[in-house]
């Protein structure tokens, strides 16, 4: 089939159909592909399933709302269900293509990630998405002088290998917010305010640990996604003190705090 003129594409309503293709990447192994067209479309050697899906319009760069996009989808779609309870800890990436049925081609028109979801009405969900440029322009935190360590435990500046402190456990029971772990396990005191991690859909889910009691840990965000018999990994927290860094982690050389900072400023005001 030869290339069609603009006039033909714009005026033909029967033989030519265009639409948008929406790709949601949960992980390398879990990818959902949908189209706003009324039939299945094959693109990039992959099938794109028709769904009542739409967006509020890709805007030109420079407009106030150019970096945000809302995609309306059926609430039953797996990508929407991810945000029904606790949002996933890893980003869900979005790529939108403009599909031209006449040319059998599609061009990327928007790239970003899902930041939140609203369930506005029966059977409908609205995904709020941020463009890739938004995250690139987001301001980062600046390192400051303080008595406790400003580094996040296990990050590049902290340098502690979290694998050396991992505690692998089996889920024995669940409540809405708590996980009871199968014995025997060591005392869980150091894991309060730490993290609980498990594998899901080819990626990693992680929830913060609020409190511990015996063999039970209470998770920030609840236990959605967990099941009895699953394997989880706990990581201890760090309070930023030199004693914890030295005695528990053996990482004093990387401690970023200044415990001997004076309590008075040069302007005569008490700081601490």
JOMOPE-V809667 format. One line per field, one symbol per residue. ss: DSSP state (2 for helix, 1 for strand, 0 for the rest). phi: phi as a letter, one per 20 degrees, with the letter a starting at -180 (. if undefined). psi: psi as a letter, one per 20 degrees, with the letter a starting at -180 (. if undefined). A space follows every 50 residues. Layout:
ss = ???
phi = ???
psi = ???
This chain:
ss = 00000222222000000111111110000011111000001110011111 00011000000000000111111100022220000000000111111111 00001111111111111111100111111112222220000000000000 00000000000222201111111100011110000000222000111111 00111111111110011110000000000011111000000222222000 0222000000000100000100
phi = .ffdffffffdeddedccaddddddfafeccdcccefebfcdblmcedef bfcbceofefgoffdfecbddecffffgfffgdfdefffefdeccddedd ffelbbdfdacabedabddfbgmccdeecdffffffeffefdfcebfefe fegmffefnfefffdfcecdfdbccfcdceeffecfgegfefmebdcbeb lmcddccfeeccbmdddeefondgndbfnfeccdcfeceneffffefeel cffefdecfdffedefendfec
psi = prqqrggghhipigippraqpppoogahiopppqqirjrppppkkqpopp qmqrrjppqqphqhjhiqqppprpiiqhhhhhjhdpqqhqqoqpppqopo hhilrpqpippbqphrqpnhrpjqqoppqprhhghhipqrqpprprgrpi qppiahhgipohhijqoprpphqqahiqppqprqqrpjgiipjbqpqrpp kjapppqqpgrqodjppppoiajpiqqpiqpqpqprrpjjqhgghghgil khhjpjrnikqqiqrijjqph.
